Amino acid sequence: MPAGITVKVRPGTTLLDAARRAHVPIRTRCGGKAACFMCKVTVEPGSRLLPMGEQERNKLAAGADSCERLSCQARVQGNAVVNVPLDPLRAAVLKKLAQAREDDSLW
């Protein structure tokens, strides 16, 4: 999500690898070693992922009890719905376009 793309992967596949297979970009600077925190995603309740490992739990700290996961560490166990944030640059461009549309509609 939000693109609505579905991909089938084997249990144990990381969310990052699943996203790559589905051609959904997830930013990462560390190459998937849980060192950069850039690949954070939100997982919908009821999604079947393997429990958080110690490295991921330590990295997320306060967010460890929420639906936030590191896509490089979270592994699929069954059906999962994952919300991937937009790339910050793309999000900024979309926000500017939306503002421009609102400004045009005011006239």
Biopython code that builds the backbone (N, CA, C, O; Angstrom):
import numpy as np
from Bio.PDB.StructureBuilder import StructureBuilder

atoms = [
    (1, "MET", "N", (0.844, -1.162, 0.000)),
    (1, "MET", "CA", (0.000, 0.000, 0.000)),
    (1, "MET", "C", (0.892, 1.229, 0.000)),
    (1, "MET", "O", (2.008, 1.115, 0.507)),
    (2, "PRO", "N", (0.537, 2.325, -0.486)),
    (2, "PRO", "CA", (-0.793, 2.656, -0.977)),
    (2, "PRO", "C", (-1.038, 2.289, -2.437)),
    (2, "PRO", "O", (-2.128, 2.544, -2.949)),
    (3, "ALA", "N", (-0.073, 1.705, -3.116)),
    (3, "ALA", "CA", (-0.220, 1.404, -4.539)),
    (3, "ALA", "C", (-1.139, 0.218, -4.811)),
    (3, "ALA", "O", (-1.586, 0.041, -5.945)),
    (4, "GLY", "N", (-1.430, -0.596, -3.803)),
    (4, "GLY", "CA", (-2.302, -1.750, -4.000)),
    (4, "GLY", "C", (-1.637, -2.898, -4.741)),
    (4, "GLY", "O", (-2.319, -3.733, -5.334)),
    (5, "ILE", "N", (-0.328, -2.945, -4.713)),
    (5, "ILE", "CA", (0.428, -3.999, -5.400)),
    (5, "ILE", "C", (0.509, -5.224, -4.509)),
    (5, "ILE", "O", (0.739, -5.113, -3.304)),
    (6, "THR", "N", (0.320, -6.393, -5.104)),
    (6, "THR", "CA", (0.390, -7.660, -4.384)),
    (6, "THR", "C", (1.531, -8.493, -4.957)),
    (6, "THR", "O", (1.751, -8.521, -6.168)),
    (7, "VAL", "N", (2.244, -9.161, -4.078)),
    (7, "VAL", "CA", (3.314, -10.055, -4.511)),
    (7, "VAL", "C", (3.281, -11.286, -3.620)),
    (7, "VAL", "O", (2.988, -11.194, -2.428)),
    (8, "LYS", "N", (3.580, -12.427, -4.203)),
    (8, "LYS", "CA", (3.628, -13.679, -3.447)),
    (8, "LYS", "C", (5.093, -14.047, -3.235)),
    (8, "LYS", "O", (5.876, -14.122, -4.183)),
    (9, "VAL", "N", (5.448, -14.277, -1.964)),
    (9, "VAL", "CA", (6.824, -14.629, -1.613)),
    (9, "VAL", "C", (6.806, -15.803, -0.645)),
    (9, "VAL", "O", (5.772, -16.130, -0.061)),
    (10, "ARG", "N", (7.941, -16.419, -0.488)),
    (10, "ARG", "CA", (8.061, -17.541, 0.446)),
    (10, "ARG", "C", (8.132, -17.032, 1.880)),
    (10, "ARG", "O", (8.639, -15.938, 2.128)),
    (11, "PRO", "N", (7.622, -17.828, 2.831)),
    (11, "PRO", "CA", (7.773, -17.466, 4.239)),
    (11, "PRO", "C", (9.249, -17.264, 4.571)),
    (11, "PRO", "O", (10.112, -18.006, 4.102)),
    (12, "GLY", "N", (9.519, -16.258, 5.382)),
    (12, "GLY", "CA", (10.891, -15.944, 5.755)),
    (12, "GLY", "C", (11.511, -14.838, 4.923)),
    (12, "GLY", "O", (12.584, -14.337, 5.259)),
    (13, "THR", "N", (10.842, -14.447, 3.826)),
    (13, "THR", "CA", (11.331, -13.354, 2.987)),
    (13, "THR", "C", (11.169, -12.034, 3.728)),
    (13, "THR", "O", (10.133, -11.797, 4.349)),
    (14, "THR", "N", (12.180, -11.174, 3.669)),
    (14, "THR", "CA", (12.036, -9.866, 4.310)),
    (14, "THR", "C", (11.054, -9.012, 3.507)),
    (14, "THR", "O", (10.860, -9.219, 2.309)),
    (15, "LEU", "N", (10.446, -8.057, 4.191)),
    (15, "LEU", "CA", (9.539, -7.139, 3.507)),
    (15, "LEU", "C", (10.294, -6.322, 2.459)),
    (15, "LEU", "O", (9.734, -5.979, 1.418)),
    (16, "LEU", "N", (11.561, -6.009, 2.729)),
    (16, "LEU", "CA", (12.375, -5.267, 1.773)),
    (16, "LEU", "C", (12.558, -6.072, 0.486)),
    (16, "LEU", "O", (12.413, -5.534, -0.611)),
    (17, "ASP", "N", (12.874, -7.348, 0.622)),
    (17, "ASP", "CA", (13.035, -8.198, -0.559)),
    (17, "ASP", "C", (11.708, -8.392, -1.291)),
    (17, "ASP", "O", (11.678, -8.422, -2.522)),
    (18, "ALA", "N", (10.625, -8.521, -0.550)),
    (18, "ALA", "CA", (9.304, -8.653, -1.171)),
    (18, "ALA", "C", (8.959, -7.390, -1.947)),
    (18, "ALA", "O", (8.426, -7.467, -3.054)),
    (19, "ALA", "N", (9.258, -6.233, -1.375)),
    (19, "ALA", "CA", (8.985, -4.970, -2.058)),
    (19, "ALA", "C", (9.817, -4.861, -3.337)),
    (19, "ALA", "O", (9.313, -4.440, -4.378)),
    (20, "ARG", "N", (11.062, -5.232, -3.253)),
    (20, "ARG", "CA", (11.919, -5.188, -4.454)),
    (20, "ARG", "C", (11.367, -6.102, -5.543)),
    (20, "ARG", "O", (11.356, -5.749, -6.723)),
    (21, "ARG", "N", (10.916, -7.263, -5.134)),
    (21, "ARG", "CA", (10.350, -8.204, -6.108)),
    (21, "ARG", "C", (9.098, -7.623, -6.769)),
    (21, "ARG", "O", (8.819, -7.897, -7.936)),
    (22, "ALA", "N", (8.348, -6.817, -6.009)),
    (22, "ALA", "CA", (7.122, -6.195, -6.529)),
    (22, "ALA", "C", (7.409, -4.855, -7.214)),
    (22, "ALA", "O", (6.482, -4.175, -7.655)),
    (23, "HIS", "N", (8.680, -4.476, -7.304)),
    (23, "HIS", "CA", (9.088, -3.201, -7.901)),
    (23, "HIS", "C", (8.508, -2.011, -7.135)),
    (23, "HIS", "O", (8.134, -0.997, -7.724)),
    (24, "VAL", "N", (8.444, -2.157, -5.814)),
    (24, "VAL", "CA", (8.017, -1.072, -4.932)),
    (24, "VAL", "C", (9.278, -0.558, -4.239)),
    (24, "VAL", "O", (9.896, -1.287, -3.464)),
    (25, "PRO", "N", (9.661, 0.682, -4.511)),
    (25, "PRO", "CA", (10.903, 1.184, -3.920)),
    (25, "PRO", "C", (10.769, 1.484, -2.431)),
    (25, "PRO", "O", (9.834, 2.155, -1.995)),
    (26, "ILE", "N", (11.711, 0.979, -1.676)),
    (26, "ILE", "CA", (11.852, 1.323, -0.264)),
    (26, "ILE", "C", (13.285, 1.810, -0.105)),
    (26, "ILE", "O", (14.240, 1.107, -0.435)),
    (27, "ARG", "N", (13.411, 3.024, 0.404)),
    (27, "ARG", "CA", (14.739, 3.623, 0.569)),
    (27, "ARG", "C", (15.524, 2.910, 1.666)),
    (27, "ARG", "O", (14.983, 2.540, 2.708)),
    (28, "THR", "N", (16.793, 2.733, 1.402)),
    (28, "THR", "CA", (17.714, 2.188, 2.397)),
    (28, "THR", "C", (19.110, 2.676, 2.060)),
    (28, "THR", "O", (19.494, 2.739, 0.892)),
    (29, "ARG", "N", (19.841, 3.011, 3.060)),
    (29, "ARG", "CA", (21.203, 3.478, 2.850)),
    (29, "ARG", "C", (22.213, 2.411, 3.265)),
    (29, "ARG", "O", (23.355, 2.415, 2.805)),
    (30, "CYS", "N", (21.785, 1.500, 4.137)),
    (30, "CYS", "CA", (22.719, 0.527, 4.715)),
    (30, "CYS", "C", (22.708, -0.817, 3.988)),
    (30, "CYS", "O", (23.451, -1.727, 4.355)),
    (31, "GLY", "N", (21.875, -0.946, 2.965)),
    (31, "GLY", "CA", (21.821, -2.207, 2.237)),
    (31, "GLY", "C", (21.072, -3.308, 2.972)),
    (31, "GLY", "O", (21.274, -4.490, 2.694)),
    (32, "GLY", "N", (20.209, -2.928, 3.908)),
    (32, "GLY", "CA", (19.394, -3.913, 4.611)),
    (32, "GLY", "C", (20.038, -4.516, 5.840)),
    (32, "GLY", "O", (19.767, -5.669, 6.174)),
    (33, "LYS", "N", (20.878, -3.766, 6.517)),
    (33, "LYS", "CA", (21.576, -4.271, 7.704)),
    (33, "LYS", "C", (21.061, -3.650, 9.005)),
    (33, "LYS", "O", (21.714, -3.757, 10.043)),
    (34, "ALA", "N", (19.895, -3.004, 8.953)),
    (34, "ALA", "CA", (19.284, -2.364, 10.129)),
    (34, "ALA", "C", (20.182, -1.295, 10.724)),
    (34, "ALA", "O", (20.203, -1.112, 11.941)),
    (35, "ALA", "N", (20.917, -0.592, 9.888)),
    (35, "ALA", "CA", (21.818, 0.438, 10.387)),
    (35, "ALA", "C", (21.342, 1.858, 10.085)),
    (35, "ALA", "O", (21.816, 2.807, 10.710)),
    (36, "CYS", "N", (20.420, 2.021, 9.147)),
    (36, "CYS", "CA", (20.068, 3.386, 8.737)),
    (36, "CYS", "C", (18.659, 3.811, 9.136)),
    (36, "CYS", "O", (18.388, 5.011, 9.185)),
    (37, "PHE", "N", (17.765, 2.895, 9.418)),
    (37, "PHE", "CA", (16.400, 3.202, 9.857)),
    (37, "PHE", "C", (15.529, 3.790, 8.743)),
    (37, "PHE", "O", (14.400, 4.202, 9.008)),
    (38, "MET", "N", (16.025, 3.838, 7.512)),
    (38, "MET", "CA", (15.279, 4.459, 6.419)),
    (38, "MET", "C", (14.175, 3.571, 5.852)),
    (38, "MET", "O", (13.272, 4.072, 5.182)),
    (39, "CYS", "N", (14.226, 2.282, 6.104)),
    (39, "CYS", "CA", (13.286, 1.351, 5.475)),
    (39, "CYS", "C", (12.067, 1.063, 6.349)),
    (39, "CYS", "O", (11.385, 0.054, 6.168)),
    (40, "LYS", "N", (11.805, 1.958, 7.292)),
    (40, "LYS", "CA", (10.681, 1.755, 8.211)),
    (40, "LYS", "C", (9.361, 1.785, 7.440)),
    (40, "LYS", "O", (9.134, 2.667, 6.612)),
    (41, "VAL", "N", (8.494, 0.808, 7.724)),
    (41, "VAL", "CA", (7.172, 0.710, 7.120)),
    (41, "VAL", "C", (6.146, 0.514, 8.233)),
    (41, "VAL", "O", (6.503, 0.248, 9.381)),
    (42, "THR", "N", (4.884, 0.647, 7.885)),
    (42, "THR", "CA", (3.806, 0.388, 8.831)),
    (42, "THR", "C", (3.054, -0.841, 8.363)),
    (42, "THR", "O", (2.676, -0.942, 7.196)),
    (43, "VAL", "N", (2.841, -1.770, 9.270)),
    (43, "VAL", "CA", (2.169, -3.026, 8.946)),
    (43, "VAL", "C", (0.758, -2.989, 9.521)),
    (43, "VAL", "O", (0.555, -2.629, 10.681)),
    (44, "GLU", "N", (-0.201, -3.364, 8.702)),
    (44, "GLU", "CA", (-1.598, -3.378, 9.138)),
    (44, "GLU", "C", (-1.814, -4.451, 10.204)),
    (44, "GLU", "O", (-1.221, -5.527, 10.129)),
    (45, "PRO", "N", (-2.661, -4.165, 11.195)),
    (45, "PRO", "CA", (-2.983, -5.183, 12.201)),
    (45, "PRO", "C", (-3.504, -6.460, 11.532)),
    (45, "PRO", "O", (-4.238, -6.403, 10.546)),
    (46, "GLY", "N", (-3.119, -7.588, 12.075)),
    (46, "GLY", "CA", (-3.529, -8.877, 11.518)),
    (46, "GLY", "C", (-2.560, -9.431, 10.494)),
    (46, "GLY", "O", (-2.701, -10.576, 10.064)),
    (47, "SER", "N", (-1.571, -8.630, 10.095)),
    (47, "SER", "CA", (-0.571, -9.114, 9.149)),
    (47, "SER", "C", (0.284, -10.170, 9.822)),
    (47, "SER", "O", (0.622, -10.058, 11.000)),
    (48, "ARG", "N", (0.628, -11.197, 9.061)),
    (48, "ARG", "CA", (1.376, -12.322, 9.632)),
    (48, "ARG", "C", (2.863, -12.197, 9.296)),
    (48, "ARG", "O", (3.321, -12.552, 8.210)),
    (49, "LEU", "N", (3.588, -11.675, 10.282)),
    (49, "LEU", "CA", (5.038, -11.558, 10.184)),
    (49, "LEU", "C", (5.669, -12.329, 11.324)),
    (49, "LEU", "O", (5.047, -12.523, 12.369)),
    (50, "LEU", "N", (6.898, -12.767, 11.130)),
    (50, "LEU", "CA", (7.629, -13.408, 12.217)),
    (50, "LEU", "C", (7.857, -12.376, 13.318)),
    (50, "LEU", "O", (7.926, -11.180, 13.033)),
    (51, "PRO", "N", (7.974, -12.808, 14.553)),
    (51, "PRO", "CA", (8.210, -11.863, 15.653)),
    (51, "PRO", "C", (9.480, -11.042, 15.420)),
    (51, "PRO", "O", (10.404, -11.471, 14.730)),
    (52, "MET", "N", (9.495, -9.865, 16.008)),
    (52, "MET", "CA", (10.623, -8.954, 15.897)),
    (52, "MET", "C", (11.861, -9.565, 16.546)),
    (52, "MET", "O", (11.794, -10.086, 17.659)),
    (53, "GLY", "N", (12.969, -9.498, 15.857)),
    (53, "GLY", "CA", (14.229, -9.941, 16.422)),
    (53, "GLY", "C", (14.824, -8.861, 17.310)),
    (53, "GLY", "O", (14.356, -7.722, 17.315)),
    (54, "GLU", "N", (15.845, -9.218, 18.051)),
    (54, "GLU", "CA", (16.460, -8.294, 19.002)),
    (54, "GLU", "C", (17.019, -7.054, 18.320)),
    (54, "GLU", "O", (16.865, -5.943, 18.829)),
    (55, "GLN", "N", (17.670, -7.234, 17.169)),
    (55, "GLN", "CA", (18.270, -6.098, 16.467)),
    (55, "GLN", "C", (17.194, -5.097, 16.041)),
    (55, "GLN", "O", (17.363, -3.889, 16.205)),
    (56, "GLU", "N", (16.093, -5.604, 15.496)),
    (56, "GLU", "CA", (15.007, -4.721, 15.069)),
    (56, "GLU", "C", (14.351, -4.049, 16.275)),
    (56, "GLU", "O", (14.065, -2.852, 16.237)),
    (57, "ARG", "N", (14.116, -4.794, 17.322)),
    (57, "ARG", "CA", (13.488, -4.245, 18.526)),
    (57, "ARG", "C", (14.354, -3.124, 19.123)),
    (57, "ARG", "O", (13.835, -2.083, 19.525)),
    (58, "ASN", "N", (15.665, -3.343, 19.178)),
    (58, "ASN", "CA", (16.574, -2.322, 19.698)),
    (58, "ASN", "C", (16.572, -1.077, 18.822)),
    (58, "ASN", "O", (16.630, 0.043, 19.328)),
    (59, "LYS", "N", (16.507, -1.272, 17.524)),
    (59, "LYS", "CA", (16.526, -0.145, 16.603)),
    (59, "LYS", "C", (15.245, 0.674, 16.701)),
    (59, "LYS", "O", (15.291, 1.904, 16.675)),
    (60, "LEU", "N", (14.111, 0.005, 16.813)),
    (60, "LEU", "CA", (12.829, 0.713, 16.868)),
    (60, "LEU", "C", (12.540, 1.288, 18.252)),
    (60, "LEU", "O", (11.800, 2.265, 18.361)),
    (61, "ALA", "N", (13.092, 0.719, 19.288)),
    (61, "ALA", "CA", (12.928, 1.178, 20.672)),
    (61, "ALA", "C", (11.478, 1.481, 20.995)),
    (61, "ALA", "O", (10.693, 0.556, 21.203)),
    (62, "ALA", "N", (11.103, 2.741, 21.043)),
    (62, "ALA", "CA", (9.747, 3.142, 21.454)),
    (62, "ALA", "C", (8.682, 2.624, 20.485)),
    (62, "ALA", "O", (7.553, 2.362, 20.899)),
    (63, "GLY", "N", (9.020, 2.473, 19.214)),
    (63, "GLY", "CA", (8.045, 2.004, 18.229)),
    (63, "GLY", "C", (7.919, 0.500, 18.166)),
    (63, "GLY", "O", (7.170, -0.021, 17.339)),
    (64, "ALA", "N", (8.632, -0.209, 19.017)),
    (64, "ALA", "CA", (8.651, -1.668, 18.957)),
    (64, "ALA", "C", (7.302, -2.292, 19.282)),
    (64, "ALA", "O", (7.042, -3.429, 18.888)),
    (65, "ASP", "N", (6.448, -1.580, 19.985)),
    (65, "ASP", "CA", (5.132, -2.118, 20.322)),
    (65, "ASP", "C", (4.052, -1.671, 19.346)),
    (65, "ASP", "O", (2.897, -2.077, 19.469)),
    (66, "SER", "N", (4.421, -0.836, 18.376)),
    (66, "SER", "CA", (3.441, -0.350, 17.410)),
    (66, "SER", "C", (3.462, -1.235, 16.168)),
    (66, "SER", "O", (4.010, -2.338, 16.188)),
    (67, "CYS", "N", (2.877, -0.753, 15.116)),
    (67, "CYS", "CA", (2.847, -1.496, 13.852)),
    (67, "CYS", "C", (4.011, -1.118, 12.950)),
    (67, "CYS", "O", (4.038, -1.507, 11.782)),
    (68, "GLU", "N", (4.967, -0.369, 13.470)),
    (68, "GLU", "CA", (6.133, -0.009, 12.680)),
    (68, "GLU", "C", (7.124, -1.166, 12.670)),
    (68, "GLU", "O", (7.366, -1.817, 13.686)),
    (69, "ARG", "N", (7.686, -1.398, 11.492)),
    (69, "ARG", "CA", (8.703, -2.443, 11.356)),
    (69, "ARG", "C", (9.781, -1.951, 10.405)),
    (69, "ARG", "O", (9.541, -1.077, 9.572)),
    (70, "LEU", "N", (10.966, -2.520, 10.539)),
    (70, "LEU", "CA", (12.033, -2.270, 9.582)),
    (70, "LEU", "C", (11.882, -3.303, 8.476)),
    (70, "LEU", "O", (11.935, -4.505, 8.737)),
    (71, "SER", "N", (11.695, -2.848, 7.248)),
    (71, "SER", "CA", (11.426, -3.795, 6.163)),
    (71, "SER", "C", (12.604, -4.720, 5.896)),
    (71, "SER", "O", (12.423, -5.808, 5.350)),
    (72, "CYS", "N", (13.817, -4.300, 6.277)),
    (72, "CYS", "CA", (14.980, -5.156, 6.062)),
    (72, "CYS", "C", (15.067, -6.278, 7.086)),
    (72, "CYS", "O", (15.800, -7.245, 6.882)),
    (73, "GLN", "N", (14.326, -6.160, 8.184)),
    (73, "GLN", "CA", (14.378, -7.145, 9.256)),
    (73, "GLN", "C", (13.095, -7.956, 9.388)),
    (73, "GLN", "O", (13.143, -9.134, 9.743)),
    (74, "ALA", "N", (11.953, -7.342, 9.108)),
    (74, "ALA", "CA", (10.660, -8.013, 9.255)),
    (74, "ALA", "C", (10.506, -9.086, 8.186)),
    (74, "ALA", "O", (10.718, -8.836, 7.000)),
    (75, "ARG", "N", (10.139, -10.272, 8.622)),
    (75, "ARG", "CA", (10.022, -11.410, 7.698)),
    (75, "ARG", "C", (8.578, -11.906, 7.630)),
    (75, "ARG", "O", (7.875, -11.997, 8.636)),
    (76, "VAL", "N", (8.173, -12.219, 6.421)),
    (76, "VAL", "CA", (6.816, -12.671, 6.140)),
    (76, "VAL", "C", (6.604, -14.072, 6.697)),
    (76, "VAL", "O", (7.458, -14.950, 6.568)),
    (77, "GLN", "N", (5.445, -14.259, 7.318)),
    (77, "GLN", "CA", (5.044, -15.586, 7.780)),
    (77, "GLN", "C", (3.774, -16.033, 7.051)),
    (77, "GLN", "O", (3.514, -17.228, 6.912)),
    (78, "GLY", "N", (3.008, -15.078, 6.600)),
    (78, "GLY", "CA", (1.748, -15.337, 5.888)),
    (78, "GLY", "C", (1.302, -14.052, 5.222)),
    (78, "GLY", "O", (2.131, -13.210, 4.877)),
    (79, "ASN", "N", (0.004, -13.892, 5.040)),
    (79, "ASN", "CA", (-0.517, -12.679, 4.408)),
    (79, "ASN", "C", (-0.177, -11.449, 5.239)),
    (79, "ASN", "O", (-0.305, -11.458, 6.464)),
    (80, "ALA", "N", (0.253, -10.399, 4.563)),
    (80, "ALA", "CA", (0.609, -9.156, 5.250)),
    (80, "ALA", "C", (0.244, -7.974, 4.363)),
    (80, "ALA", "O", (0.398, -8.019, 3.142)),
    (81, "VAL", "N", (-0.238, -6.927, 4.999)),
    (81, "VAL", "CA", (-0.508, -5.672, 4.306)),
    (81, "VAL", "C", (0.453, -4.643, 4.876)),
    (81, "VAL", "O", (0.475, -4.390, 6.081)),
    (82, "VAL", "N", (1.245, -4.057, 3.991)),
    (82, "VAL", "CA", (2.320, -3.158, 4.409)),
    (82, "VAL", "C", (2.138, -1.804, 3.736)),
    (82, "VAL", "O", (1.958, -1.716, 2.521)),
    (83, "ASN", "N", (2.186, -0.759, 4.541)),
    (83, "ASN", "CA", (2.119, 0.604, 4.016)),
    (83, "ASN", "C", (3.530, 1.147, 3.893)),
    (83, "ASN", "O", (4.237, 1.306, 4.889)),
    (84, "VAL", "N", (3.934, 1.429, 2.660)),
    (84, "VAL", "CA", (5.270, 1.941, 2.376)),
    (84, "VAL", "C", (5.169, 3.449, 2.210)),
    (84, "VAL", "O", (4.423, 3.926, 1.354)),
    (85, "PRO", "N", (5.908, 4.208, 3.015)),
    (85, "PRO", "CA", (5.838, 5.668, 2.872)),
    (85, "PRO", "C", (6.430, 6.108, 1.536)),
    (85, "PRO", "O", (7.322, 5.461, 0.988)),
    (86, "LEU", "N", (5.915, 7.213, 1.034)),
    (86, "LEU", "CA", (6.469, 7.772, -0.193)),
    (86, "LEU", "C", (7.878, 8.263, 0.051)),
    (86, "LEU", "O", (8.215, 8.688, 1.156)),
    (87, "ASP", "N", (8.691, 8.205, -0.973)),
    (87, "ASP", "CA", (10.007, 8.808, -0.939)),
    (87, "ASP", "C", (9.819, 10.283, -0.565)),
    (87, "ASP", "O", (8.920, 10.929, -1.104)),
    (88, "PRO", "N", (10.638, 10.837, 0.343)),
    (88, "PRO", "CA", (10.439, 12.218, 0.787)),
    (88, "PRO", "C", (10.389, 13.244, -0.346)),
    (88, "PRO", "O", (9.595, 14.182, -0.285)),
    (89, "LEU", "N", (11.215, 13.084, -1.368)),
    (89, "LEU", "CA", (11.203, 14.017, -2.493)),
    (89, "LEU", "C", (9.882, 13.919, -3.253)),
    (89, "LEU", "O", (9.273, 14.934, -3.592)),
    (90, "ARG", "N", (9.457, 12.708, -3.510)),
    (90, "ARG", "CA", (8.185, 12.513, -4.220)),
    (90, "ARG", "C", (7.014, 13.055, -3.387)),
    (90, "ARG", "O", (6.099, 13.675, -3.930)),
    (91, "ALA", "N", (7.044, 12.822, -2.086)),
    (91, "ALA", "CA", (5.991, 13.325, -1.209)),
    (91, "ALA", "C", (5.942, 14.853, -1.254)),
    (91, "ALA", "O", (4.859, 15.437, -1.284)),
    (92, "ALA", "N", (7.105, 15.498, -1.260)),
    (92, "ALA", "CA", (7.156, 16.963, -1.318)),
    (92, "ALA", "C", (6.591, 17.481, -2.635)),
    (92, "ALA", "O", (5.856, 18.469, -2.647)),
    (93, "VAL", "N", (6.924, 16.827, -3.735)),
    (93, "VAL", "CA", (6.403, 17.230, -5.042)),
    (93, "VAL", "C", (4.886, 17.066, -5.086)),
    (93, "VAL", "O", (4.184, 17.961, -5.558)),
    (94, "LEU", "N", (4.374, 15.941, -4.603)),
    (94, "LEU", "CA", (2.927, 15.722, -4.592)),
    (94, "LEU", "C", (2.215, 16.750, -3.720)),
    (94, "LEU", "O", (1.123, 17.206, -4.059)),
    (95, "LYS", "N", (2.831, 17.113, -2.600)),
    (95, "LYS", "CA", (2.243, 18.122, -1.717)),
    (95, "LYS", "C", (2.171, 19.468, -2.423)),
    (95, "LYS", "O", (1.153, 20.156, -2.344)),
    (96, "LYS", "N", (3.246, 19.849, -3.115)),
    (96, "LYS", "CA", (3.265, 21.107, -3.864)),
    (96, "LYS", "C", (2.206, 21.106, -4.965)),
    (96, "LYS", "O", (1.529, 22.113, -5.169)),
    (97, "LEU", "N", (2.058, 19.998, -5.669)),
    (97, "LEU", "CA", (1.045, 19.902, -6.722)),
    (97, "LEU", "C", (-0.356, 20.043, -6.146)),
    (97, "LEU", "O", (-1.204, 20.722, -6.724)),
    (98, "ALA", "N", (-0.599, 19.400, -4.999)),
    (98, "ALA", "CA", (-1.907, 19.496, -4.356)),
    (98, "ALA", "C", (-2.188, 20.928, -3.922)),
    (98, "ALA", "O", (-3.308, 21.416, -4.074)),
    (99, "GLN", "N", (-1.174, 21.606, -3.383)),
    (99, "GLN", "CA", (-1.342, 23.001, -2.979)),
    (99, "GLN", "C", (-1.633, 23.889, -4.187)),
    (99, "GLN", "O", (-2.472, 24.788, -4.121)),
    (100, "ALA", "N", (-0.937, 23.629, -5.280)),
    (100, "ALA", "CA", (-1.157, 24.416, -6.495)),
    (100, "ALA", "C", (-2.580, 24.224, -7.003)),
    (100, "ALA", "O", (-3.215, 25.184, -7.440)),
    (101, "ARG", "N", (-3.086, 22.998, -6.950)),
    (101, "ARG", "CA", (-4.466, 22.732, -7.379)),
    (101, "ARG", "C", (-5.459, 23.478, -6.488)),
    (101, "ARG", "O", (-6.435, 24.053, -6.970)),
    (102, "GLU", "N", (-5.193, 23.459, -5.177)),
    (102, "GLU", "CA", (-6.076, 24.187, -4.248)),
    (102, "GLU", "C", (-6.040, 25.676, -4.539)),
    (102, "GLU", "O", (-7.083, 26.330, -4.556)),
    (103, "ASP", "N", (-4.859, 26.216, -4.765)),
    (103, "ASP", "CA", (-4.734, 27.642, -5.059)),
    (103, "ASP", "C", (-5.488, 28.005, -6.333)),
    (103, "ASP", "O", (-6.146, 29.044, -6.390)),
    (104, "ASP", "N", (-5.395, 27.153, -7.357)),
    (104, "ASP", "CA", (-6.114, 27.402, -8.607)),
    (104, "ASP", "C", (-7.627, 27.354, -8.422)),
    (104, "ASP", "O", (-8.364, 28.110, -9.055)),
    (105, "SER", "N", (-8.085, 26.450, -7.542)),
    (105, "SER", "CA", (-9.526, 26.306, -7.351)),
    (105, "SER", "C", (-10.115, 27.461, -6.559)),
    (105, "SER", "O", (-11.328, 27.666, -6.580)),
    (106, "LEU", "N", (-9.272, 28.223, -5.858)),
    (106, "LEU", "CA", (-9.751, 29.371, -5.092)),
    (106, "LEU", "C", (-10.086, 30.552, -5.997)),
    (106, "LEU", "O", (-10.835, 31.443, -5.594)),
    (107, "TRP", "N", (-9.544, 30.573, -7.208)),
    (107, "TRP", "CA", (-9.777, 31.692, -8.120)),
    (107, "TRP", "C", (-10.911, 31.363, -8.990)),
    (107, "TRP", "O", (-11.288, 32.166, -9.844)),
]
sb = StructureBuilder()
sb.init_structure("model")
sb.init_model(0)
sb.init_chain("A")
sb.init_seg("    ")
for serial, (resi, resn, name, xyz) in enumerate(atoms, 1):
    if name == "N":
        sb.init_residue(resn, " ", resi, " ")
    sb.init_atom(name, np.array(xyz, "f"), 0.0, 1.0, " ", f" {name:<3s}", serial, name[0])
structure = sb.get_structure()
